[in-house]
Amino acid sequence: MKTRVEWTGNVSFLATTESGHRVPMDGSPEAGGQNEGPRPMELVLAGMGGCTSFDVVHILRKARQDVRECTAEIDADRAPVDPKVFTRIHVHFVLKGKGLDPKRVAHAIELSADKYCSASIMLAKTATITHDYEITEVE
C-alpha cells in the first residue's frame, strides 16, 4: 500500500492514496493552519472508525442480520505532551435494523476489536479502547 503526501504550503498537505483519492490536511489555526482540511490525527481516528465499522457491518451481514445503518461515534483523548498519542478511545456504535440480535452485535464488535480491525489493534498499543452500542428497530 502506498500513499503520497505533498506539502502545499504553510502547514497544509495533500495526501493521494494508492486508489487515487485525494485528502487535504491542515494544521490547526493555532499551529498556523487555515482550516482547509482535517487534522492528520483526526484522519487516524476516522480511519479506525471506518475500519471497525466495516468489520461490524460485514460480520453482521455474514451472520444474516438485517442491519440497515451503522454509525460509529468516537470520542478520544490524547497525551498532553509529545508524542501526543491517543490514550483513550471510546467507540459508540448506533445500529439500526430489523431483528438485530444484541449478542451477535456484541460479538461482531468484539471480533473487530480483537481480531480484524488493524487500525484498532495498532491504536490499542497506546490507548485504552472501549466500545458500547445501541440498537434501534426499524420497520
A tleap script that builds the chain and sets N, CA, C and O, in Angstrom:
source leaprc.protein.ff14SB
mol = sequence {
  NMET LYS THR ARG VAL GLU TRP THR GLY ASN
  VAL SER PHE LEU ALA THR THR GLU SER GLY
  HIE ARG VAL PRO MET ASP GLY SER PRO GLU
  ALA GLY GLY GLN ASN GLU GLY PRO ARG PRO
  MET GLU LEU VAL LEU ALA GLY MET GLY GLY
  CYS THR SER PHE ASP VAL VAL HIE ILE LEU
  ARG LYS ALA ARG GLN ASP VAL ARG GLU CYS
  THR ALA GLU ILE ASP ALA ASP ARG ALA PRO
  VAL ASP PRO LYS VAL PHE THR ARG ILE HIE
  VAL HIE PHE VAL LEU LYS GLY LYS GLY LEU
  ASP PRO LYS ARG VAL ALA HIE ALA ILE GLU
  LEU SER ALA ASP LYS TYR CYS SER ALA SER
  ILE MET LEU ALA LYS THR ALA THR ILE THR
  HIE ASP TYR GLU ILE THR GLU VAL CGLU
}
set mol.1.N position { 0.852 -1.172 0.000 }
set mol.1.CA position { 0.000 0.000 0.000 }
set mol.1.C position { 0.895 1.232 0.000 }
set mol.1.O position { 1.888 1.297 0.725 }
set mol.2.N position { 0.529 2.200 -0.820 }
set mol.2.CA position { 1.323 3.417 -0.916 }
set mol.2.C position { 0.411 4.636 -0.829 }
set mol.2.O position { -0.736 4.604 -1.273 }
set mol.3.N position { 0.935 5.698 -0.256 }
set mol.3.CA position { 0.267 6.993 -0.202 }
set mol.3.C position { 1.324 8.058 -0.400 }
set mol.3.O position { 2.448 7.932 0.086 }
set mol.4.N position { 0.963 9.095 -1.107 }
set mol.4.CA position { 1.875 10.216 -1.313 }
set mol.4.C position { 1.305 11.423 -0.577 }
set mol.4.O position { 0.113 11.709 -0.691 }
set mol.5.N position { 2.137 12.130 0.173 }
set mol.5.CA position { 1.710 13.329 0.890 }
set mol.5.C position { 2.584 14.489 0.431 }
set mol.5.O position { 3.804 14.473 0.596 }
set mol.6.N position { 1.931 15.499 -0.150 }
set mol.6.CA position { 2.642 16.673 -0.648 }
set mol.6.C position { 2.375 17.873 0.249 }
set mol.6.O position { 1.238 18.120 0.651 }
set mol.7.N position { 3.413 18.602 0.553 }
set mol.7.CA position { 3.279 19.859 1.272 }
set mol.7.C position { 2.730 20.887 0.291 }
set mol.7.O position { 3.296 21.076 -0.786 }
set mol.8.N position { 1.637 21.553 0.649 }
set mol.8.CA position { 1.014 22.525 -0.259 }
set mol.8.C position { 1.160 23.959 0.246 }
set mol.8.O position { 0.558 24.880 -0.306 }
set mol.9.N position { 1.948 24.140 1.281 }
set mol.9.CA position { 2.190 25.476 1.807 }
set mol.9.C position { 1.786 25.592 3.257 }
set mol.9.O position { 0.900 24.881 3.731 }
set mol.10.N position { 2.446 26.498 3.959 }
set mol.10.CA position { 2.174 26.753 5.366 }
set mol.10.C position { 2.197 25.429 6.133 }
set mol.10.O position { 3.245 24.787 6.192 }
set mol.11.N position { 1.082 25.002 6.718 }
set mol.11.CA position { 1.027 23.699 7.399 }
set mol.11.C position { -0.057 22.823 6.771 }
set mol.11.O position { -0.734 22.061 7.461 }
set mol.12.N position { -0.209 22.946 5.442 }
set mol.12.CA position { -1.199 22.168 4.702 }
set mol.12.C position { -0.514 21.111 3.849 }
set mol.12.O position { 0.591 21.314 3.344 }
set mol.13.N position { -1.192 19.983 3.699 }
set mol.13.CA position { -0.664 18.865 2.930 }
set mol.13.C position { -1.799 18.226 2.143 }
set mol.13.O position { -2.965 18.341 2.522 }
set mol.14.N position { -1.461 17.558 1.056 }
set mol.14.CA position { -2.443 16.843 0.257 }
set mol.14.C position { -1.974 15.398 0.117 }
set mol.14.O position { -0.914 15.125 -0.447 }
set mol.15.N position { -2.784 14.478 0.641 }
set mol.15.CA position { -2.482 13.054 0.527 }
set mol.15.C position { -3.191 12.496 -0.701 }
set mol.15.O position { -4.362 12.791 -0.940 }
set mol.16.N position { -2.478 11.695 -1.469 }
set mol.16.CA position { -3.074 10.970 -2.586 }
set mol.16.C position { -2.853 9.494 -2.318 }
set mol.16.O position { -1.718 9.022 -2.237 }
set mol.17.N position { -3.959 8.772 -2.181 }
set mol.17.CA position { -3.873 7.354 -1.833 }
set mol.17.C position { -3.597 6.511 -3.070 }
set mol.17.O position { -3.740 6.975 -4.201 }
set mol.18.N position { -3.203 5.280 -2.840 }
set mol.18.CA position { -2.921 4.360 -3.933 }
set mol.18.C position { -4.146 4.159 -4.837 }
set mol.18.O position { -4.014 3.914 -6.036 }
set mol.19.N position { -5.338 4.267 -4.239 }
set mol.19.CA position { -6.562 4.104 -5.022 }
set mol.19.C position { -6.957 5.389 -5.757 }
set mol.19.O position { -7.990 5.432 -6.425 }
set mol.20.N position { -6.136 6.430 -5.632 }
set mol.20.CA position { -6.364 7.656 -6.385 }
set mol.20.C position { -7.195 8.719 -5.690 }
set mol.20.O position { -7.508 9.743 -6.298 }
set mol.21.N position { -7.554 8.507 -4.454 }
set mol.21.CA position { -8.347 9.506 -3.729 }
set mol.21.C position { -7.423 10.540 -3.100 }
set mol.21.O position { -6.323 10.229 -2.643 }
set mol.22.N position { -7.904 11.779 -3.093 }
set mol.22.CA position { -7.104 12.878 -2.553 }
set mol.22.C position { -7.760 13.413 -1.284 }
set mol.22.O position { -8.970 13.633 -1.235 }
set mol.23.N position { -6.941 13.615 -0.269 }
set mol.23.CA position { -7.440 14.093 1.021 }
set mol.23.C position { -6.573 15.265 1.468 }
set mol.23.O position { -5.383 15.093 1.729 }
set mol.24.N position { -7.168 16.463 1.558 }
set mol.24.CA position { -6.397 17.592 2.084 }
set mol.24.C position { -6.294 17.486 3.602 }
set mol.24.O position { -7.205 16.996 4.270 }
set mol.25.N position { -5.176 17.951 4.129 }
set mol.25.CA position { -4.975 18.007 5.579 }
set mol.25.C position { -4.421 19.380 5.913 }
set mol.25.O position { -3.698 19.982 5.119 }
set mol.26.N position { -4.766 19.866 7.088 }
set mol.26.CA position { -4.266 21.171 7.503 }
set mol.26.C position { -4.072 21.163 9.004 }
set mol.26.O position { -4.771 20.455 9.730 }
set mol.27.N position { -3.128 21.947 9.459 }
set mol.27.CA position { -2.914 22.102 10.889 }
set mol.27.C position { -3.982 22.995 11.488 }
set mol.27.O position { -4.743 23.651 10.776 }
set mol.28.N position { -4.022 23.006 12.793 }
set mol.28.CA position { -4.984 23.862 13.488 }
set mol.28.C position { -4.592 25.327 13.281 }
set mol.28.O position { -3.430 25.622 13.001 }
set mol.29.N position { -5.553 26.245 13.417 }
set mol.29.CA position { -5.212 27.665 13.316 }
set mol.29.C position { -4.120 28.075 14.320 }
set mol.29.O position { -3.298 28.944 14.028 }
set mol.30.N position { -4.121 27.444 15.501 }
set mol.30.CA position { -3.097 27.755 16.499 }
set mol.30.C position { -1.701 27.381 16.009 }
set mol.30.O position { -0.708 27.962 16.449 }
set mol.31.N position { -1.625 26.410 15.098 }
set mol.31.CA position { -0.339 25.965 14.558 }
set mol.31.C position { -0.047 26.610 13.206 }
set mol.31.O position { 0.916 26.244 12.533 }
set mol.32.N position { -0.883 27.571 12.810 }
set mol.32.CA position { -0.670 28.265 11.552 }
set mol.32.C position { -1.515 27.756 10.400 }
set mol.32.O position { -1.333 28.183 9.261 }
set mol.33.N position { -2.438 26.847 10.684 }
set mol.33.CA position { -3.301 26.298 9.636 }
set mol.33.C position { -4.420 27.246 9.247 }
set mol.33.O position { -4.720 28.206 9.956 }
set mol.34.N position { -5.026 26.958 8.113 }
set mol.34.CA position { -6.129 27.767 7.586 }
set mol.34.C position { -7.457 27.013 7.650 }
set mol.34.O position { -8.454 27.466 7.087 }
set mol.35.N position { -7.475 25.874 8.328 }
set mol.35.CA position { -8.679 25.043 8.458 }
set mol.35.C position { -9.205 24.600 7.092 }
set mol.35.O position { -10.411 24.613 6.845 }
set mol.36.N position { -8.277 24.205 6.205 }
set mol.36.CA position { -8.650 23.780 4.854 }
set mol.36.C position { -8.808 22.266 4.737 }
set mol.36.O position { -9.015 21.746 3.641 }
set mol.37.N position { -8.713 21.570 5.843 }
set mol.37.CA position { -8.880 20.119 5.829 }
set mol.37.C position { -8.773 19.588 7.235 }
set mol.37.O position { -8.412 20.314 8.161 }
set mol.38.N position { -9.090 18.309 7.393 }
set mol.38.CA position { -8.980 17.718 8.732 }
set mol.38.C position { -7.527 17.652 9.181 }
set mol.38.O position { -6.602 17.670 8.370 }
set mol.39.N position { -7.355 17.575 10.487 }
set mol.39.CA position { -6.023 17.395 11.058 }
set mol.39.C position { -5.592 15.944 10.806 }
set mol.39.O position { -6.444 15.057 10.761 }
set mol.40.N position { -4.310 15.690 10.643 }
set mol.40.CA position { -3.855 14.317 10.404 }
set mol.40.C position { -4.334 13.326 11.472 }
set mol.40.O position { -4.720 12.206 11.136 }
set mol.41.N position { -4.316 13.715 12.737 }
set mol.41.CA position { -4.741 12.781 13.786 }
set mol.41.C position { -6.251 12.553 13.770 }
set mol.41.O position { -6.722 11.503 14.208 }
set mol.42.N position { -7.016 13.529 13.266 }
set mol.42.CA position { -8.444 13.301 13.068 }
set mol.42.C position { -8.652 12.194 12.034 }
set mol.42.O position { -9.549 11.362 12.171 }
set mol.43.N position { -7.813 12.196 11.004 }
set mol.43.CA position { -7.914 11.165 9.977 }
set mol.43.C position { -7.527 9.790 10.514 }
set mol.43.O position { -8.095 8.780 10.098 }
set mol.44.N position { -6.569 9.746 11.431 }
set mol.44.CA position { -6.217 8.464 12.063 }
set mol.44.C position { -7.438 7.907 12.789 }
set mol.44.O position { -7.758 6.726 12.653 }
set mol.45.N position { -8.114 8.748 13.552 }
set mol.45.CA position { -9.312 8.331 14.294 }
set mol.45.C position { -10.446 7.952 13.336 }
set mol.45.O position { -11.142 6.961 13.558 }
set mol.46.N position { -10.629 8.732 12.282 }
set mol.46.CA position { -11.656 8.414 11.289 }
set mol.46.C position { -11.351 7.095 10.589 }
set mol.46.O position { -12.255 6.307 10.313 }
set mol.47.N position { -10.073 6.859 10.304 }
set mol.47.CA position { -9.677 5.602 9.684 }
set mol.47.C position { -9.992 4.415 10.567 }
set mol.47.O position { -10.464 3.385 10.086 }
set mol.48.N position { -9.732 4.553 11.863 }
set mol.48.CA position { -10.076 3.476 12.793 }
set mol.48.C position { -11.578 3.260 12.813 }
set mol.48.O position { -12.043 2.120 12.821 }
set mol.49.N position { -12.343 4.348 12.821 }
set mol.49.CA position { -13.795 4.235 12.821 }
set mol.49.C position { -14.316 3.546 11.574 }
set mol.49.O position { -15.230 2.725 11.648 }
set mol.50.N position { -13.736 3.878 10.428 }
set mol.50.CA position { -14.127 3.230 9.189 }
set mol.50.C position { -13.769 1.758 9.175 }
set mol.50.O position { -14.545 0.924 8.710 }
set mol.51.N position { -12.593 1.446 9.685 }
set mol.51.CA position { -12.120 0.065 9.727 }
set mol.51.C position { -13.020 -0.804 10.596 }
set mol.51.O position { -13.450 -1.875 10.166 }
set mol.52.N position { -13.307 -0.358 11.806 }
set mol.52.CA position { -14.124 -1.165 12.711 }
set mol.52.C position { -15.584 -1.220 12.257 }
set mol.52.O position { -16.243 -2.245 12.428 }
set mol.53.N position { -16.093 -0.135 11.683 }
set mol.53.CA position { -17.465 -0.137 11.171 }
set mol.53.C position { -17.605 -1.108 10.004 }
set mol.53.O position { -18.592 -1.838 9.911 }
set mol.54.N position { -16.618 -1.112 9.120 }
set mol.54.CA position { -16.605 -2.060 8.004 }
set mol.54.C position { -16.713 -3.487 8.540 }
set mol.54.O position { -17.527 -4.279 8.066 }
set mol.55.N position { -15.884 -3.802 9.532 }
set mol.55.CA position { -15.890 -5.146 10.115 }
set mol.55.C position { -17.247 -5.493 10.712 }
set mol.55.O position { -17.791 -6.563 10.438 }
set mol.56.N position { -17.793 -4.598 11.522 }
set mol.56.CA position { -19.049 -4.872 12.223 }
set mol.56.C position { -20.174 -5.136 11.218 }
set mol.56.O position { -20.927 -6.099 11.365 }
set mol.57.N position { -20.285 -4.284 10.205 }
set mol.57.CA position { -21.330 -4.479 9.201 }
set mol.57.C position { -21.106 -5.796 8.448 }
set mol.57.O position { -22.050 -6.555 8.232 }
set mol.58.N position { -19.871 -6.062 8.053 }
set mol.58.CA position { -19.554 -7.290 7.317 }
set mol.58.C position { -19.890 -8.537 8.140 }
set mol.58.O position { -20.494 -9.481 7.630 }
set mol.59.N position { -19.499 -8.531 9.397 }
set mol.59.CA position { -19.747 -9.685 10.272 }
set mol.59.C position { -21.246 -9.874 10.489 }
set mol.59.O position { -21.738 -11.002 10.441 }
set mol.60.N position { -21.973 -8.794 10.725 }
set mol.60.CA position { -23.419 -8.895 10.934 }
set mol.60.C position { -24.139 -9.392 9.678 }
set mol.60.O position { -25.047 -10.218 9.768 }
set mol.61.N position { -23.737 -8.894 8.519 }
set mol.61.CA position { -24.361 -9.367 7.278 }
set mol.61.C position { -24.072 -10.843 7.052 }
set mol.61.O position { -24.948 -11.599 6.632 }
set mol.62.N position { -22.831 -11.249 7.334 }
set mol.62.CA position { -22.448 -12.653 7.179 }
set mol.62.C position { -23.279 -13.544 8.104 }
set mol.62.O position { -23.570 -14.695 7.780 }
set mol.63.N position { -23.657 -12.990 9.267 }
set mol.63.CA position { -24.493 -13.715 10.230 }
set mol.63.C position { -25.980 -13.571 9.897 }
set mol.63.O position { -26.840 -13.943 10.694 }
set mol.64.N position { -26.269 -13.036 8.729 }
set mol.64.CA position { -27.640 -12.846 8.243 }
set mol.64.C position { -28.477 -11.928 9.146 }
set mol.64.O position { -29.678 -12.125 9.330 }
set mol.65.N position { -27.802 -10.933 9.691 }
set mol.65.CA position { -28.504 -9.925 10.474 }
set mol.65.C position { -28.934 -8.804 9.530 }
set mol.65.O position { -28.159 -8.387 8.670 }
set mol.66.N position { -30.149 -8.321 9.683 }
set mol.66.CA position { -30.702 -7.301 8.803 }
set mol.66.C position { -30.311 -5.908 9.300 }
set mol.66.O position { -31.141 -5.159 9.817 }
set mol.67.N position { -29.020 -5.579 9.129 }
set mol.67.CA position { -28.515 -4.280 9.563 }
set mol.67.C position { -28.760 -3.273 8.441 }
set mol.67.O position { -28.440 -3.536 7.282 }
set mol.68.N position { -29.325 -2.125 8.789 }
set mol.68.CA position { -29.670 -1.098 7.796 }
set mol.68.C position { -28.764 0.130 7.903 }
set mol.68.O position { -28.457 0.778 6.902 }
set mol.69.N position { -28.341 0.439 9.133 }
set mol.69.CA position { -27.460 1.592 9.355 }
set mol.69.C position { -26.464 1.265 10.453 }
set mol.69.O position { -26.767 0.535 11.397 }
set mol.70.N position { -25.272 1.819 10.308 }
set mol.70.CA position { -24.240 1.668 11.347 }
set mol.70.C position { -23.462 2.973 11.414 }
set mol.70.O position { -22.863 3.405 10.429 }
set mol.71.N position { -23.478 3.587 12.572 }
set mol.71.CA position { -22.722 4.815 12.809 }
set mol.71.C position { -21.808 4.574 14.002 }
set mol.71.O position { -22.236 4.057 15.034 }
set mol.72.N position { -20.550 4.952 13.848 }
set mol.72.CA position { -19.605 4.869 14.961 }
set mol.72.C position { -19.321 6.286 15.443 }
set mol.72.O position { -18.762 7.100 14.708 }
set mol.73.N position { -19.710 6.574 16.680 }
set mol.73.CA position { -19.429 7.871 17.293 }
set mol.73.C position { -18.212 7.667 18.181 }
set mol.73.O position { -18.246 6.882 19.129 }
set mol.74.N position { -17.137 8.380 17.865 }
set mol.74.CA position { -15.852 8.122 18.521 }
set mol.74.C position { -15.430 9.336 19.334 }
set mol.74.O position { -15.476 10.471 18.858 }
set mol.75.N position { -15.017 9.074 20.567 }
set mol.75.CA position { -14.524 10.112 21.467 }
set mol.75.C position { -13.150 9.666 21.944 }
set mol.75.O position { -12.982 8.518 22.356 }
set mol.76.N position { -12.170 10.553 21.892 }
set mol.76.CA position { -10.804 10.140 22.237 }
set mol.76.C position { -10.067 11.229 23.002 }
set mol.76.O position { -10.385 12.414 22.908 }
set mol.77.N position { -9.078 10.790 23.758 }
set mol.77.CA position { -8.151 11.689 24.445 }
set mol.77.C position { -6.747 11.395 23.964 }
set mol.77.O position { -6.415 10.262 23.616 }
set mol.78.N position { -5.920 12.440 23.948 }
set mol.78.CA position { -4.520 12.298 23.561 }
set mol.78.C position { -3.629 12.694 24.724 }
set mol.78.O position { -4.039 13.434 25.619 }
set mol.79.N position { -2.418 12.195 24.696 }
set mol.79.CA position { -1.423 12.557 25.703 }
set mol.79.C position { -1.178 14.063 25.642 }
set mol.79.O position { -1.230 14.650 24.561 }
set mol.80.N position { -0.912 14.698 26.785 }
set mol.80.CA position { -0.732 16.150 26.796 }
set mol.80.C position { 0.615 16.623 26.238 }
set mol.80.O position { 0.759 17.795 25.889 }
set mol.81.N position { 1.596 15.726 26.153 }
set mol.81.CA position { 2.923 16.107 25.659 }
set mol.81.C position { 3.316 15.208 24.489 }
set mol.81.O position { 2.773 14.118 24.307 }
set mol.82.N position { 4.268 15.694 23.706 }
set mol.82.CA position { 4.734 14.927 22.540 }
set mol.82.C position { 5.420 13.631 22.953 }
set mol.82.O position { 6.157 13.633 23.938 }
set mol.83.N position { 5.214 12.547 22.259 }
set mol.83.CA position { 4.283 12.418 21.146 }
set mol.83.C position { 2.855 12.322 21.684 }
set mol.83.O position { 2.584 11.553 22.607 }
set mol.84.N position { 1.977 13.078 21.123 }
set mol.84.CA position { 0.600 13.168 21.627 }
set mol.84.C position { -0.247 12.017 21.078 }
set mol.84.O position { -1.183 12.215 20.302 }
set mol.85.N position { 0.116 10.821 21.508 }
set mol.85.CA position { -0.589 9.617 21.070 }
set mol.85.C position { -1.975 9.573 21.697 }
set mol.85.O position { -2.239 10.229 22.704 }
set mol.86.N position { -2.852 8.792 21.087 }
set mol.86.CA position { -4.157 8.566 21.702 }
set mol.86.C position { -3.957 7.720 22.952 }
set mol.86.O position { -3.226 6.730 22.936 }
set mol.87.N position { -4.613 8.121 24.029 }
set mol.87.CA position { -4.516 7.379 25.293 }
set mol.87.C position { -5.831 6.702 25.666 }
set mol.87.O position { -5.840 5.706 26.389 }
set mol.88.N position { -6.942 7.248 25.169 }
set mol.88.CA position { -8.270 6.681 25.432 }
set mol.88.C position { -9.127 6.902 24.201 }
set mol.88.O position { -9.187 8.003 23.654 }
set mol.89.N position { -9.796 5.825 23.772 }
set mol.89.CA position { -10.716 5.917 22.641 }
set mol.89.C position { -11.975 5.145 23.026 }
set mol.89.O position { -11.909 3.999 23.468 }
set mol.90.N position { -13.117 5.797 22.848 }
set mol.90.CA position { -14.384 5.104 23.081 }
set mol.90.C position { -15.193 5.143 21.786 }
set mol.90.O position { -15.370 6.202 21.183 }
set mol.91.N position { -15.678 3.981 21.371 }
set mol.91.CA position { -16.491 3.865 20.161 }
set mol.91.C position { -17.903 3.479 20.575 }
set mol.91.O position { -18.123 2.434 21.187 }
set mol.92.N position { -18.852 4.337 20.232 }
set mol.92.CA position { -20.265 4.058 20.491 }
set mol.92.C position { -20.921 3.767 19.144 }
set mol.92.O position { -21.052 4.655 18.302 }
set mol.93.N position { -21.329 2.516 18.949 }
set mol.93.CA position { -21.991 2.123 17.712 }
set mol.93.C position { -23.490 2.375 17.838 }
set mol.93.O position { -24.108 2.002 18.835 }
set mol.94.N position { -24.062 3.003 16.833 }
set mol.94.CA position { -25.501 3.193 16.732 }
set mol.94.C position { -25.940 2.374 15.520 }
set mol.94.O position { -25.636 2.711 14.376 }
set mol.95.N position { -26.661 1.294 15.802 }
set mol.95.CA position { -27.081 0.375 14.747 }
set mol.95.C position { -28.585 0.406 14.590 }
set mol.95.O position { -29.328 0.455 15.570 }
set mol.96.N position { -29.022 0.378 13.349 }
set mol.96.CA position { -30.443 0.290 13.049 }
set mol.96.C position { -30.651 -0.914 12.151 }
set mol.96.O position { -29.873 -1.170 11.232 }
set mol.97.N position { -31.724 -1.651 12.438 }
set mol.97.CA position { -32.007 -2.815 11.633 }
set mol.97.C position { -33.282 -3.477 12.072 }
set mol.97.O position { -34.003 -2.969 12.930 }
set mol.98.N position { -33.554 -4.607 11.479 }
set mol.98.CA position { -34.763 -5.356 11.771 }
set mol.98.C position { -34.357 -6.657 12.458 }
set mol.98.O position { -33.707 -7.517 11.863 }
set mol.99.N position { -34.758 -6.783 13.729 }
set mol.99.CA position { -34.489 -8.002 14.481 }
set mol.99.C position { -33.029 -8.243 14.798 }
set mol.99.O position { -32.609 -9.396 14.901 }
set mol.100.N position { -32.233 -7.179 14.957 }
set mol.100.CA position { -30.819 -7.368 15.286 }
set mol.100.C position { -30.681 -8.047 16.648 }
set mol.100.O position { -31.311 -7.637 17.623 }
set mol.101.N position { -29.860 -9.075 16.701 }
set mol.101.CA position { -29.610 -9.826 17.929 }
set mol.101.C position { -28.492 -9.136 18.711 }
set mol.101.O position { -27.364 -9.065 18.223 }
set mol.102.N position { -28.777 -8.625 19.913 }
set mol.102.CA position { -27.743 -7.937 20.694 }
set mol.102.C position { -26.491 -8.788 20.935 }
set mol.102.O position { -25.382 -8.255 20.972 }
set mol.103.N position { -26.655 -10.086 21.096 }
set mol.103.CA position { -25.490 -10.959 21.297 }
set mol.103.C position { -24.613 -10.991 20.049 }
set mol.103.O position { -23.386 -10.984 20.152 }
set mol.104.N position { -25.231 -11.027 18.881 }
set mol.104.CA position { -24.464 -11.026 17.629 }
set mol.104.C position { -23.786 -9.675 17.402 }
set mol.104.O position { -22.663 -9.620 16.902 }
set mol.105.N position { -24.460 -8.595 17.764 }
set mol.105.CA position { -23.863 -7.263 17.641 }
set mol.105.C position { -22.637 -7.168 18.549 }
set mol.105.O position { -21.573 -6.731 18.109 }
set mol.106.N position { -22.777 -7.572 19.806 }
set mol.106.CA position { -21.650 -7.527 20.747 }
set mol.106.C position { -20.498 -8.393 20.246 }
set mol.106.O position { -19.334 -8.009 20.352 }
set mol.107.N position { -20.826 -9.549 19.707 }
set mol.107.CA position { -19.789 -10.465 19.198 }
set mol.107.C position { -19.080 -9.854 17.984 }
set mol.107.O position { -17.861 -9.970 17.858 }
set mol.108.N position { -19.835 -9.208 17.093 }
set mol.108.CA position { -19.233 -8.570 15.923 }
set mol.108.C position { -18.264 -7.466 16.344 }
set mol.108.O position { -17.174 -7.343 15.784 }
set mol.109.N position { -18.658 -6.678 17.314 }
set mol.109.CA position { -17.789 -5.605 17.820 }
set mol.109.C position { -16.537 -6.196 18.449 }
set mol.109.O position { -15.435 -5.693 18.233 }
set mol.110.N position { -16.700 -7.254 19.220 }
set mol.110.CA position { -15.561 -7.918 19.862 }
set mol.110.C position { -14.599 -8.505 18.827 }
set mol.110.O position { -13.383 -8.366 18.961 }
set mol.111.N position { -15.137 -9.157 17.803 }
set mol.111.CA position { -14.282 -9.721 16.752 }
set mol.111.C position { -13.502 -8.631 16.034 }
set mol.111.O position { -12.315 -8.800 15.754 }
set mol.112.N position { -14.156 -7.518 15.735 }
set mol.112.CA position { -13.472 -6.412 15.090 }
set mol.112.C position { -12.331 -5.907 15.970 }
set mol.112.O position { -11.205 -5.739 15.502 }
set mol.113.N position { -12.627 -5.669 17.237 }
set mol.113.CA position { -11.637 -5.100 18.159 }
set mol.113.C position { -10.459 -6.033 18.408 }
set mol.113.O position { -9.317 -5.583 18.502 }
set mol.114.N position { -10.731 -7.319 18.515 }
set mol.114.CA position { -9.694 -8.273 18.925 }
set mol.114.C position { -8.987 -8.995 17.782 }
set mol.114.O position { -7.880 -9.505 17.957 }
set mol.115.N position { -9.629 -9.040 16.602 }
set mol.115.CA position { -9.076 -9.888 15.549 }
set mol.115.C position { -8.919 -9.213 14.191 }
set mol.115.O position { -7.912 -9.429 13.517 }
set mol.116.N position { -9.885 -8.403 13.772 }
set mol.116.CA position { -9.906 -7.951 12.387 }
set mol.116.C position { -9.485 -6.511 12.119 }
set mol.116.O position { -8.863 -6.244 11.091 }
set mol.117.N position { -9.798 -5.597 12.991 }
set mol.117.CA position { -9.544 -4.176 12.700 }
set mol.117.C position { -8.087 -3.821 12.986 }
set mol.117.O position { -7.696 -3.595 14.131 }
set mol.118.N position { -7.303 -3.780 11.923 }
set mol.118.CA position { -5.874 -3.470 12.055 }
set mol.118.C position { -5.650 -2.124 12.728 }
set mol.118.O position { -4.751 -1.987 13.558 }
set mol.119.N position { -6.454 -1.138 12.380 }
set mol.119.CA position { -6.291 0.206 12.948 }
set mol.119.C position { -6.538 0.189 14.451 }
set mol.119.O position { -5.760 0.765 15.211 }
set mol.120.N position { -7.609 -0.463 14.887 }
set mol.120.CA position { -7.896 -0.545 16.328 }
set mol.120.C position { -6.787 -1.274 17.073 }
set mol.120.O position { -6.365 -0.852 18.150 }
set mol.121.N position { -6.329 -2.350 16.501 }
set mol.121.CA position { -5.302 -3.153 17.163 }
set mol.121.C position { -3.997 -2.365 17.280 }
set mol.121.O position { -3.304 -2.465 18.292 }
set mol.122.N position { -3.655 -1.575 16.243 }
set mol.122.CA position { -2.462 -0.720 16.335 }
set mol.122.C position { -2.632 0.353 17.401 }
set mol.122.O position { -1.744 0.567 18.227 }
set mol.123.N position { -3.789 1.033 17.378 }
set mol.123.CA position { -4.013 2.115 18.329 }
set mol.123.C position { -4.111 1.610 19.767 }
set mol.123.O position { -3.840 2.358 20.707 }
set mol.124.N position { -4.495 0.359 19.940 }
set mol.124.CA position { -4.589 -0.219 21.288 }
set mol.124.C position { -3.215 -0.377 21.935 }
set mol.124.O position { -3.125 -0.686 23.124 }
set mol.125.N position { -2.158 -0.172 21.177 }
set mol.125.CA position { -0.803 -0.230 21.751 }
set mol.125.C position { -0.553 0.966 22.675 }
set mol.125.O position { 0.288 0.890 23.572 }
set mol.126.N position { -1.282 2.071 22.459 }
set mol.126.CA position { -1.098 3.254 23.307 }
set mol.126.C position { -2.384 3.696 23.996 }
set mol.126.O position { -2.339 4.439 24.977 }
set mol.127.N position { -3.529 3.244 23.489 }
set mol.127.CA position { -4.806 3.734 24.006 }
set mol.127.C position { -5.639 2.599 24.591 }
set mol.127.O position { -5.599 1.466 24.111 }
set mol.128.N position { -6.381 2.924 25.620 }
set mol.128.CA position { -7.411 2.021 26.114 }
set mol.128.C position { -8.633 2.258 25.238 }
set mol.128.O position { -9.155 3.371 25.173 }
set mol.129.N position { -9.088 1.196 24.561 }
set mol.129.CA position { -10.216 1.325 23.645 }
set mol.129.C position { -11.411 0.585 24.229 }
set mol.129.O position { -11.328 -0.596 24.568 }
set mol.130.N position { -12.521 1.301 24.339 }
set mol.130.CA position { -13.757 0.705 24.830 }
set mol.130.C position { -14.837 0.867 23.769 }
set mol.130.O position { -14.743 1.707 22.874 }
set mol.131.N position { -15.866 0.034 23.899 }
set mol.131.CA position { -16.965 0.048 22.937 }
set mol.131.C position { -18.283 -0.116 23.670 }
set mol.131.O position { -18.343 -0.749 24.724 }
set mol.132.N position { -19.316 0.447 23.119 }
set mol.132.CA position { -20.679 0.098 23.513 }
set mol.132.C position { -21.548 0.311 22.280 }
set mol.132.O position { -21.073 0.748 21.232 }
set mol.133.N position { -22.830 -0.009 22.429 }
set mol.133.CA position { -23.698 0.088 21.258 }
set mol.133.C position { -25.134 0.297 21.689 }
set mol.133.O position { -25.518 0.040 22.830 }
set mol.134.N position { -25.900 0.768 20.743 }
set mol.134.CA position { -27.354 0.852 20.905 }
set mol.134.C position { -27.968 0.357 19.613 }
set mol.134.O position { -27.417 0.547 18.529 }
set mol.135.N position { -29.125 -0.282 19.746 }
set mol.135.CA position { -29.823 -0.829 18.586 }
set mol.135.C position { -31.206 -0.184 18.510 }
set mol.135.O position { -31.929 -0.099 19.502 }
set mol.136.N position { -31.551 0.265 17.310 }
set mol.136.CA position { -32.889 0.780 17.064 }
set mol.136.C position { -33.563 -0.122 16.044 }
set mol.136.O position { -33.015 -0.401 14.978 }
set mol.137.N position { -34.759 -0.571 16.388 }
set mol.137.CA position { -35.533 -1.420 15.493 }
set mol.137.C position { -36.195 -0.560 14.427 }
set mol.137.O position { -36.755 0.492 14.733 }
set mol.138.N position { -36.133 -1.005 13.180 }
set mol.138.CA position { -36.799 -0.302 12.092 }
set mol.138.C position { -37.839 -1.220 11.460 }
set mol.138.O position { -37.769 -2.442 11.585 }
set mol.139.N position { -38.784 -0.620 10.792 }
set mol.139.CA position { -39.850 -1.400 10.113 }
set mol.139.C position { -39.357 -1.915 8.793 }
set mol.139.O position { -40.099 -2.588 8.077 }
savepdb mol mol.pdb
quit
